[in-house]
Amino acid sequence: MTAFLSALAGGFLLSLTFPPVGFNFLAWVAFIPLFWSLSMTGHPGRSFLCGFLFGFGFFLADLSWIYNTLITHGHFSPVAGVAVFLGMIGFLSLYPGVFGFVMGFFSGKGISSVQAAPFIWIAQEYMRSELFTGFPWDLVGYSQAGRLIVVQAADLTGVYGISFLVLLVNAALWELLRPKIEEDRISWKLIAAAGLAVVLVLSYGNARLKQFSSTHAGLDNFTTGVLQGNIPQEVKWEDASRQQTFAVYEKLGREAVEQGAELLIWPETSVPVVFGGRDQDWMLPGLISERLGVPMLVGAPSKRKVNNEISYYNSAFLIDSRMLRFRYDKMHLVPFGEYMPWSWILPLGPGLAAREADYSAGKTMTVMHWKDCPPFSVLICYEAIFPELARLGIQDGAKWLVNITNDGWFGDTAAPYQHMAMAGLRSVENRVWLLRAANTGISAAFDPSGRSLRSIPLQQEGFFTVKVGETAAQKSFYSRFGDVFAWGCVGITLFLGFSTMGFRRRGRLWKRN
């Protein structure tokens, strides 16, 4: 029982490293209670339970905002909300449970499971990011988003490399403590590997921060305005509030243009009417663009006829006066939010955020450009936590990224802070600017080193302007090659697993000193 409680406490400790608490230093020790509990069980089944409880403690605290969203906007009863929330937490906890199971399996097969832990953890994080549409929310590496010198290595490994470093340091610290508990020898190879990794990452981070220290001053050539209307989700779609919404964004846009903005960015679904629908108010953004004399990127639901059927999309439109220049339809939709999965089994109606019917997914990433504006791609809301979508835009020729979102669903909870931190890391991975426009906040501008140069606080109306320029450097290693590091960790984990089943002699594997 003590081992299980230790694992649960370790997961809660890890949750404190993420926004809004942000005690990110705790991430470097948060796995030690889990390692202790795994050392006390020594059986794959009990080790799975330890990993599951670690995940349950983490997700229960880290994702507590989901319950608030279910009650406030999903109109669930408290009992149903608790049931759905705990079901989601239980499902996500299966991934750390798999980590615990593999650790327990290896420990009985002659492999130092602690030395293998960083590889196994990254393998399960990658599984969580990809399986069943993926949910890579608050991977361990994101806990260090505020430590710029640490996260610079993400342009080589993505966020998974930062997670690996955190797990490696945890494993090394546990290796120092373990002999006092288990009366065993210390593996100095693991200690040395962790120390070397920390030195290399910090040295690399320092060099990259110096390299990008003046990007916002030397290469900037295009002024962009980011608008945050702070329209409450509760009144967003009311007809009586529609004209007020347009008035707010026109006022903010005019003030941004007076400060030199050459492009205005509105948040996700900031236009409270379906583009292309019968309601002619969808044309109002074009009139506002004409009056202000600048192009605008606006977020709006839209519809189009496909195979004689009407399909709805969560879209972004680049409008110049009354002309529609570019369109992007969101490719990675939120399950249960923008569409209801398995609807043929569970006919529960459209997703929580869908208007008249489930949204359909877009098929291609769009690169937008107009006149002197450097080409850019748009990530709509949830898409910002999927690095492969940002990479897709960069590979197609985008020189900077825009993330439009509506975090009004979450209210004053941890979610907007967590979402912004994850989105900001896309700028480091690809070494490009990322501008974020959020309906109720937090809007921000990140330079290619991940520095937040401008921001608008949560639940405040406002705008900012920022000069955006193309970076002089070539595409980053991560932009070009993607998740080769994560795949390497998956491969090493599989190799170790197969080896324990007779494909390799155990004597060749991970010997202790």
Secondary structure as the mmCIF struct_conf table of DSSP 4:
data_model
#
loop_
_struct_conf.conf_type_id
_struct_conf.id
_struct_conf.beg_label_comp_id
_struct_conf.beg_label_asym_id
_struct_conf.beg_label_seq_id
_struct_conf.end_label_comp_id
_struct_conf.end_label_asym_id
_struct_conf.end_label_seq_id
HELX_RH_AL_P HELX_RH_AL_P1 THR A 2 SER A 15
TURN_TY1_P TURN_TY1_P1 LEU A 16 THR A 17
BEND BEND1 PHE A 18 PHE A 18
TURN_TY1_P TURN_TY1_P2 PRO A 19 VAL A 21
HELX_RH_3T_P HELX_RH_3T_P1 ASN A 24 TRP A 28
TURN_TY1_P TURN_TY1_P3 VAL A 29 PHE A 31
HELX_RH_AL_P HELX_RH_AL_P2 ILE A 32 THR A 41
BEND BEND2 HIS A 43 HIS A 43
HELX_RH_AL_P HELX_RH_AL_P3 PRO A 44 ASP A 62
TURN_TY1_P TURN_TY1_P4 LEU A 63 SER A 64
HELX_RH_AL_P HELX_RH_AL_P4 TRP A 65 THR A 72
TURN_TY1_P TURN_TY1_P5 HIS A 73 HIS A 73
BEND BEND3 GLY A 74 GLY A 74
HELX_RH_AL_P HELX_RH_AL_P5 PRO A 78 SER A 107
TURN_TY1_P TURN_TY1_P6 GLY A 108 GLY A 110
HELX_RH_AL_P HELX_RH_AL_P6 SER A 113 GLU A 130
HELX_RH_3T_P HELX_RH_3T_P2 LEU A 131 THR A 133
TURN_TY1_P TURN_TY1_P7 TRP A 137 ASP A 138
HELX_RH_3T_P HELX_RH_3T_P3 VAL A 140 GLN A 144
TURN_TY1_P TURN_TY1_P8 ALA A 145 GLY A 146
HELX_RH_AL_P HELX_RH_AL_P7 LEU A 148 VAL A 151
TURN_TY1_P TURN_TY1_P9 GLN A 152 ALA A 153
HELX_RH_AL_P HELX_RH_AL_P8 ALA A 154 THR A 157
HELX_RH_AL_P HELX_RH_AL_P9 VAL A 159 GLU A 182
HELX_RH_AL_P HELX_RH_AL_P10 TRP A 188 GLN A 211
TURN_TY1_P TURN_TY1_P10 PHE A 212 SER A 214
HELX_RH_AL_P HELX_RH_AL_P11 THR A 215 GLY A 218
BEND BEND4 LEU A 219 LEU A 219
STRN STRN1 PHE A 222 GLN A 228
TURN_TY1_P TURN_TY1_P11 GLN A 233 TRP A 237
HELX_RH_AL_P HELX_RH_AL_P12 ASP A 239 GLU A 258
TURN_TY1_P TURN_TY1_P12 GLN A 259 GLY A 260
BEND BEND5 GLU A 262 GLU A 262
STRN STRN2 LEU A 263 ILE A 265
TURN_TY1_P TURN_TY1_P13 GLU A 268 THR A 269
BEND BEND6 VAL A 271 VAL A 271
BEND BEND7 VAL A 273 VAL A 273
STRN STRN3 PHE A 275 PHE A 275
TURN_TY1_P TURN_TY1_P14 GLY A 276 GLY A 276
BEND BEND8 GLY A 277 ARG A 278
HELX_RH_3T_P HELX_RH_3T_P4 GLN A 280 MET A 283
HELX_RH_AL_P HELX_RH_AL_P13 LEU A 284 LEU A 292
TURN_TY1_P TURN_TY1_P15 GLY A 293 GLY A 293
BEND BEND9 VAL A 294 VAL A 294
STRN STRN4 MET A 296 VAL A 306
TURN_TY1_P TURN_TY1_P16 ASN A 307 ASN A 308
STRN STRN5 GLU A 309 ASP A 320
TURN_TY1_P TURN_TY1_P17 SER A 321 ARG A 322
STRN STRN6 MET A 323 ASP A 329
BEND BEND10 MET A 331 HIS A 332
STRN STRN7 PRO A 335 PRO A 335
TURN_TY1_P TURN_TY1_P18 PHE A 336 GLU A 338
STRN STRN8 TYR A 339 TYR A 339
TURN_TY1_P TURN_TY1_P19 PRO A 341 ILE A 345
BEND BEND11 PRO A 350 PRO A 350
TURN_TY1_P TURN_TY1_P20 LEU A 352 ALA A 353
BEND BEND12 ARG A 355 ALA A 357
HELX_LH_PP_P HELX_LH_PP_P1 ASP A 358 ASP A 358
STRN STRN9 TYR A 359 TYR A 359
HELX_LH_PP_P HELX_LH_PP_P2 SER A 360 GLY A 362
BEND BEND13 THR A 364 THR A 364
STRN STRN10 VAL A 367 TRP A 370
TURN_TY1_P TURN_TY1_P21 LYS A 371 ASP A 372
STRN STRN11 CYS A 373 ILE A 380
HELX_RH_3T_P HELX_RH_3T_P5 CYS A 381 ILE A 385
HELX_RH_AL_P HELX_RH_AL_P14 PRO A 387 GLN A 395
TURN_TY1_P TURN_TY1_P22 ASP A 396 GLY A 397
BEND BEND14 LYS A 399 LYS A 399
STRN STRN12 TRP A 400 THR A 405
HELX_RH_3T_P HELX_RH_3T_P6 ASP A 407 PHE A 410
BEND BEND15 ASP A 412 ALA A 414
HELX_RH_AL_P HELX_RH_AL_P15 ALA A 415 ASN A 430
TURN_TY1_P TURN_TY1_P23 ARG A 431 ARG A 431
BEND BEND16 VAL A 432 VAL A 432
STRN STRN13 TRP A 433 ALA A 438
BEND BEND17 ASN A 439 GLY A 441
STRN STRN14 SER A 443 PHE A 446
TURN_TY1_P TURN_TY1_P24 PRO A 448 SER A 449
STRN STRN15 SER A 452 ILE A 456
TURN_TY1_P TURN_TY1_P25 LEU A 458 GLN A 459
STRN STRN16 GLY A 462 VAL A 468
BEND BEND18 ALA A 472 ALA A 473
HELX_RH_AL_P HELX_RH_AL_P16 PHE A 477 PHE A 481
BEND BEND19 ASP A 483 ASP A 483
HELX_RH_AL_P HELX_RH_AL_P17 VAL A 484 PHE A 498
HELX_RH_PI_P HELX_RH_PI_P1 SER A 499 PHE A 503
BEND BEND20 ARG A 504 ARG A 504
HELX_RH_3T_P HELX_RH_3T_P7 ARG A 506 ARG A 508
BEND BEND21 LEU A 509 LEU A 509
#
